[in-house]
Structures are given as structure tokens and as C-alpha cells.
Amino acid sequence: MISLFILKPNTRGMRYGIGTYINQLTGSLLTKEDINIFIVNYLSSEYKEFTIISKSIKLTEIHIPSPIAMLINEKQGQKYANRIVDLLAPIVQKCPNPIFQINHPDALPIVKHLKTQFSVPVVSVIHLALWQFIYDGNKQKFDQVWTTEREANADIIKTIEAEKELYEISDKVVSVTGYMKDFIMNYFNISEKKIEVIPNGIDKSVFHMINKDEKESVKQSFGFARDEIIILYSGRLDKGKGIYSLINAFNLVCKQCNNIRLVLAGEDSGANRISQYLGHCTNIWGKVTFTGFVEYEIINKLYQIADIGIIPSLYDHCPYVALEMIGYNVPLIISNTEGLNEILTKDQCILITPIVDNDGNITLEENDIADAILSFTRNESSITNYIISDYQDLMKTKFSSKRMGKEMYSLLLNLQTTEVQTCFS
């Protein structure tokens, strides 16, 4: 029997891809008879006290609330991490073959204390890379700082070194892309033997296809016209997601196509929140819809009515929004960045190649995005049918939750321990 403790921080990403990943992986692994799963929600805002909830015989949720005082320094962070391990200790001691799965770099303090108390295996799953957030995907800048300007950027180096340390002390590292496997081998010197590439997967049962009449009904229920072409972006409205380039490109599209609408489904960010994008929507306010964060049921309906899906990220990995659009047969426009370009071939989407200037800054050519969108509007049936022809086969093979769960289960079996050595009295 395997006892899998999946650490789940209360971060923004849990409302998006990482949260979906944990749900999909849990559902797949629970089909195995010899595994029990404990979802450890730390920094939880759902309960004010340490709470254990039995969801089923094989699934338990643990909620560890945030400390009353804000964590403002490393010492306080480590103290909270130590408390997490202390609270989990009685549960871990009773469980056969406990294994911990980490899903965010902020868990390093927890893992460090965990390793001093138990001889349990730790698996770290890479969903994001901190350097990409810090430098907007500018690998040239990161390389420069990492190799020659460390002292002048001590705080940044310390943050990225912490991520590196997490992978160093983990027993296995799972990357959802081959790109990040190569990166941590080259920059963090993580052994290839320690790394497994397991792409994200999703259960095909979540996709509910609708016919043309139903599609028109759903569109009208959202206030869209029946004949409007819906371009859908789903995800966080962050600078690194290419939102500015997308909106500017949509301005160009509207000059040639009238019955078209851009739907931006996701939570905004930044100093001025949604207003930072509105200035780019001048003259097309009536054709751009900002939904804010929407729940699962609503986003599925948006997938059902979307005519074109777009992921114009400056950097990304294996985002679930891509898999969800593929599952709904939404033809995709994707930026040709490392990681994202592992999802589909040039025959299965329209790839937009980013421009990298002499300083390593990444941008997307707005005319290229506009041309990609217009190519669908001009040849809607032929190009759509060609691009989506492999989508359902991909969902059954490459991007199925069953495949993902099988590969993770195999990894966990190889990590089983026969005995938990503990330093607790």
C-alpha cells in the first residue's frame, strides 16, 4: 500500500492549472487499489483550525490554516513549515509507505524539515519556473545573472537557488515538458536519472460536446450574437501570457472582420487590475469581453461555443487550457515557445513564432497573430477540420489522465519504502 501526501498550497495557481493537475492526478491514481491519498492544503483559508476531512475510504483532505501573523521573513517561513510537519507527523507514522509529492517551489522549507524527521521519498513536480516569472521568460537575462552577475542580484539568485535546492533534495523530479528537464539538467545540474517527463493529462469524460443548435443557445445565453465568431483566451491575465499583443492584434482583426468577439476568461493582475488592458481596447470595447475568474461549469460552456482558441504566452509549460481546448475540438493558435511547442505539431495548430531582440526580450508580432485569426475566419471549415482532425486521438493517448496516472503510479511504486525511520519520540 502507498500513502501519497500531495502538498497543495493556497496560491493563485491552484485556481488554474496546478489545481486541475492535482484533481486529475488524484482521480486517476484512486483507481488503483493499493494507494491512499492525503491532500495537504497548507496556508489554507477554508478552516481556522487544523482540520482533517475524510472524503472517502481512500481520500483524505487535511487543512492547515495560515498563521495569524503574515510570514515576512525566512525564519518565520521555516517555523510555519516545521509546524506543518509536526501536525502531519502522527498521520505519517501510521501510514504504510508514505511518499510526499510537492507541487510548488515554496514548499522547500517543508521538505527540509520533513527530511530531518522522516526518511520518506519526496517527488517534486515542476509546473512553473521562477526565473521565467522574474525575467518574463528572458532566458538570456537569466543566463547572464546566473553565470556572471550573481553578487549584484543576490536576492534573485537566492530565490532561484532555493528552487534548485528543492530539486536537489527531492528523490525524484517530474517535469511536464522535455524543455524543463533539459533546463534543470543544464543549469541546476540535476541528474538525468532523477528526472521523469510526464506530460499533463485529463479525463475525457469532462468534455460534453453540443450540437449547432445547442451552441447557438449557449451563445445567446451569454449575450453573444448567434453569428459571432468567438475567439477564446482562458487563463490568468498576466503580462507573460501575451495579453497586450493579443488585444492589439484583435484591433487589426476587427478592421477586416465585423462579426467577431474576443473573450478573455480569467483573473486579472497588476497594479491597475483590469484597467491596464482597457486602454488597448479603444474603439473595440463592444467586441472584447472580460469575464474575470469563472467557475468550472462556465468555462466549459465557453469552450463549447469557442470557434478559435488562442494561447499567446511568452513562456509556458503544458497548460491545461490547451488540453481542455483540444478536448473540445477548438482549433488552436499557440505561441511557438519552448514547452508549449511540445503540445501540438505545426499541422495541429497555427504556431506564432516569438521575436527575441538582442537583449533577449520576447514579444509576439501582432500582425502574425492577426493573420492567424483571419486565416480561420476566411477558411473556417477547411482549416478547422484539418487542424482538429487528430485532437481526439491525442486526448486518448498523449494527454489522457489514465496515461498520466499510470506513469506516476509506476514512479511511486519504485519509490516505496518498507519502513519509515522517524526522529520523533
BELPE-V121723 format. One record per residue. N is the residue number from 1. OMEGA is omega in whole degrees, 0 to 359 (none if undefined). D_CENTER is the distance of its C-alpha to the mean C-alpha in Angstrom with 1 decimal. Layout:
BEGIN
N:OMEGA:D_CENTER ; N:OMEGA:D_CENTER
END
This chain:
BEGIN
1:176:29.2 ; 2:174:25.8 ; 3:184:24.6 ; 4:176:20.8 ; 5:181:19.7 ; 6:181:15.9 ; 7:185:15.3 ; 8:181:13.2 ; 9:177:13.6 ; 10:180:14.3 ; 11:182:11.9 ; 12:182:10.5 ; 13:180:6.8 ; 14:178:8.5 ; 15:182:9.5 ; 16:191:6.4 ; 17:184:3.3 ; 18:177:4.7 ; 19:177:7.9 ; 20:179:7.9 ; 21:181:7.5 ; 22:179:10.3 ; 23:182:12.3 ; 24:179:12.3 ; 25:179:13.2 ; 26:180:15.7 ; 27:180:17.3 ; 28:182:17.8 ; 29:181:19.2 ; 30:174:21.5 ; 31:177:23.4 ; 32:184:24.8 ; 33:189:28.0 ; 34:178:27.9 ; 35:171:24.7 ; 36:185:24.3 ; 37:176:21.0 ; 38:176:20.9 ; 39:183:17.8 ; 40:179:18.6 ; 41:177:17.5 ; 42:191:18.6 ; 43:186:19.2 ; 44:176:19.6 ; 45:184:21.2 ; 46:180:22.1 ; 47:181:25.2 ; 48:180:27.7 ; 49:176:28.7 ; 50:188:27.4 ; 51:176:26.9 ; 52:181:26.6 ; 53:177:26.0 ; 54:181:26.8 ; 55:176:24.7 ; 56:181:26.5 ; 57:186:28.6 ; 58:183:25.6 ; 59:179:22.9 ; 60:175:23.3 ; 61:178:21.4 ; 62:180:22.3 ; 63:177:22.0 ; 64:186:23.0 ; 65:174:23.6 ; 66:175:23.1 ; 67:182:26.4 ; 68:178:28.8 ; 69:180:29.0 ; 70:178:26.0 ; 71:187:24.9 ; 72:179:26.2 ; 73:185:26.9 ; 74:181:26.1 ; 75:179:29.0 ; 76:178:27.9 ; 77:179:24.3 ; 78:178:25.9 ; 79:178:28.3 ; 80:178:25.6 ; 81:179:23.8 ; 82:180:27.2 ; 83:177:27.8 ; 84:180:24.6 ; 85:179:26.0 ; 86:180:29.4 ; 87:181:28.4 ; 88:187:26.6 ; 89:181:29.5 ; 90:179:31.8 ; 91:181:29.2 ; 92:183:28.2 ; 93:182:31.9 ; 94:188:32.6 ; 95:175:29.8 ; 96:175:30.4 ; 97:178:28.3 ; 98:175:25.5 ; 99:180:22.3 ; 100:175:19.6 ; 101:182:15.9 ; 102:184:14.0 ; 103:180:10.3 ; 104:182:10.7 ; 105:181:13.5 ; 106:182:15.4 ; 107:182:16.7 ; 108:179:19.1 ; 109:178:22.1 ; 110:182:21.6 ; 111:180:21.5 ; 112:179:24.5 ; 113:178:26.6 ; 114:182:25.5 ; 115:177:26.8 ; 116:184:30.1 ; 117:183:30.7 ; 118:173:29.6 ; 119:183:29.5 ; 120:176:26.3 ; 121:178:23.8 ; 122:176:20.3 ; 123:177:17.3 ; 124:178:14.4 ; 125:181:11.1 ; 126:174:9.4 ; 127:183:5.7 ; 128:176:7.2 ; 129:186:10.9 ; 130:182:13.1 ; 131:180:15.6 ; 132:176:13.5 ; 133:184:13.2 ; 134:186:16.8 ; 135:179:18.2 ; 136:178:16.1 ; 137:181:15.5 ; 138:183:19.2 ; 139:179:19.7 ; 140:179:23.4 ; 141:178:23.5 ; 142:182:21.4 ; 143:180:23.8 ; 144:180:26.8 ; 145:184:25.9 ; 146:186:24.9 ; 147:187:28.1 ; 148:185:30.8 ; 149:185:29.9 ; 150:184:28.7 ; 151:181:31.5 ; 152:180:31.1 ; 153:189:27.4 ; 154:182:27.8 ; 155:179:25.3 ; 156:179:22.5 ; 157:180:23.6 ; 158:179:23.7 ; 159:182:20.1 ; 160:175:19.0 ; 161:178:21.7 ; 162:176:20.3 ; 163:178:17.0 ; 164:181:19.4 ; 165:178:21.5 ; 166:181:18.8 ; 167:179:18.4 ; 168:183:22.2 ; 169:174:23.0 ; 170:179:20.5 ; 171:175:22.3 ; 172:175:19.5 ; 173:178:16.3 ; 174:175:13.7 ; 175:179:11.8 ; 176:177:9.6 ; 177:174:11.7 ; 178:180:15.3 ; 179:182:15.0 ; 180:173:13.5 ; 181:180:16.1 ; 182:182:18.8 ; 183:184:17.7 ; 184:173:18.0 ; 185:186:21.2 ; 186:185:22.7 ; 187:182:21.9 ; 188:179:21.5 ; 189:175:24.0 ; 190:183:22.1 ; 191:178:24.1 ; 192:180:23.0 ; 193:183:24.4 ; 194:190:21.9 ; 195:172:18.8 ; 196:175:17.5 ; 197:178:15.1 ; 198:180:13.6 ; 199:178:11.3 ; 200:179:9.1 ; 201:182:11.6 ; 202:181:12.7 ; 203:184:16.2 ; 204:182:18.3 ; 205:180:20.2 ; 206:184:17.7 ; 207:180:18.9 ; 208:182:22.2 ; 209:178:24.0 ; 210:181:26.7 ; 211:186:29.7 ; 212:180:30.9 ; 213:179:32.9 ; 214:179:30.2 ; 215:180:27.8 ; 216:179:30.5 ; 217:179:31.0 ; 218:179:27.3 ; 219:180:27.4 ; 220:179:30.6 ; 221:176:29.3 ; 222:180:26.7 ; 223:178:29.6 ; 224:177:28.8 ; 225:184:31.8 ; 226:185:32.2 ; 227:180:32.5 ; 228:172:29.6 ; 229:184:27.1 ; 230:172:23.6 ; 231:186:21.0 ; 232:166:17.6 ; 233:179:14.7 ; 234:179:11.9 ; 235:179:9.3 ; 236:178:10.2 ; 237:181:13.6 ; 238:180:13.3 ; 239:182:15.7 ; 240:179:13.3 ; 241:176:12.1 ; 242:185:15.8 ; 243:180:17.0 ; 244:180:20.5 ; 245:180:21.1 ; 246:182:20.0 ; 247:178:22.4 ; 248:178:25.1 ; 249:180:24.9 ; 250:173:25.1 ; 251:180:28.3 ; 252:180:29.7 ; 253:184:28.9 ; 254:177:30.7 ; 255:182:33.8 ; 256:183:34.1 ; 257:184:32.6 ; 258:186:33.5 ; 259:184:31.9 ; 260:182:28.3 ; 261:174:25.6 ; 262:178:22.3 ; 263:179:20.0 ; 264:185:17.2 ; 265:179:15.3 ; 266:183:13.3 ; 267:181:14.2 ; 268:180:16.0 ; 269:178:16.5 ; 270:186:19.2 ; 271:184:22.8 ; 272:179:24.1 ; 273:189:21.2 ; 274:183:21.6 ; 275:180:25.0 ; 276:180:23.5 ; 277:187:22.7 ; 278:179:25.8 ; 279:179:28.1 ; 280:182:26.5 ; 281:180:27.2 ; 282:180:31.0 ; 283:178:33.0 ; 284:182:30.1 ; 285:182:29.3 ; 286:183:30.4 ; 287:180:28.0 ; 288:180:24.7 ; 289:173:23.1 ; 290:183:20.7 ; 291:193:19.6 ; 292:179:17.8 ; 293:179:15.3 ; 294:181:16.3 ; 295:187:16.3 ; 296:183:15.2 ; 297:182:18.8 ; 298:181:19.0 ; 299:177:15.8 ; 300:177:17.1 ; 301:177:20.4 ; 302:175:19.1 ; 303:183:17.6 ; 304:183:21.1 ; 305:183:23.0 ; 306:176:20.9 ; 307:180:23.0 ; 308:174:20.7 ; 309:181:16.9 ; 310:177:15.8 ; 311:186:12.8 ; 312:186:14.7 ; 313:173:12.3 ; 314:174:14.3 ; 315:181:11.7 ; 316:181:8.3 ; 317:177:7.3 ; 318:188:6.8 ; 319:180:4.9 ; 320:179:6.2 ; 321:178:8.4 ; 322:181:10.2 ; 323:180:11.0 ; 324:178:12.2 ; 325:176:14.3 ; 326:180:15.7 ; 327:179:16.6 ; 328:179:18.5 ; 329:175:20.2 ; 330:181:19.1 ; 331:191:20.1 ; 332:166:17.5 ; 333:186:18.0 ; 334:175:15.5 ; 335:186:16.0 ; 336:179:17.3 ; 337:181:15.3 ; 338:184:14.8 ; 339:178:11.8 ; 340:183:11.5 ; 341:173:15.2 ; 342:185:14.7 ; 343:183:13.5 ; 344:175:16.8 ; 345:180:20.2 ; 346:178:22.3 ; 347:184:24.1 ; 348:178:21.1 ; 349:169:19.9 ; 350:182:21.2 ; 351:176:19.9 ; 352:182:20.4 ; 353:180:21.3 ; 354:174:20.6 ; 355:178:23.7 ; 356:183:23.8 ; 357:184:26.9 ; 358:179:29.2 ; 359:178:27.4 ; 360:180:24.0 ; 361:185:22.6 ; 362:174:20.3 ; 363:174:21.1 ; 364:179:21.1 ; 365:184:24.5 ; 366:178:24.9 ; 367:179:27.6 ; 368:178:25.5 ; 369:180:22.9 ; 370:180:25.9 ; 371:179:27.6 ; 372:179:24.7 ; 373:182:24.6 ; 374:178:28.4 ; 375:176:28.6 ; 376:183:27.0 ; 377:182:29.4 ; 378:183:32.4 ; 379:193:31.8 ; 380:186:29.6 ; 381:187:30.7 ; 382:183:31.3 ; 383:178:28.2 ; 384:181:25.9 ; 385:179:27.6 ; 386:185:27.5 ; 387:186:23.8 ; 388:186:22.6 ; 389:181:25.3 ; 390:190:23.1 ; 391:184:20.1 ; 392:174:21.3 ; 393:177:22.3 ; 394:180:18.9 ; 395:180:17.5 ; 396:186:20.3 ; 397:188:19.9 ; 398:188:17.0 ; 399:179:14.2 ; 400:176:16.0 ; 401:178:14.9 ; 402:178:18.4 ; 403:179:18.0 ; 404:180:14.9 ; 405:179:16.9 ; 406:181:20.0 ; 407:177:18.7 ; 408:179:17.3 ; 409:178:20.5 ; 410:178:22.6 ; 411:181:21.0 ; 412:179:21.7 ; 413:181:25.2 ; 414:181:26.0 ; 415:183:25.0 ; 416:174:27.3 ; 417:182:29.9 ; 418:183:33.3 ; 419:178:33.9 ; 420:175:32.2 ; 421:185:34.1 ; 422:177:34.0 ; 423:178:35.4 ; 424:178:35.8 ; 425:none:39.4
END
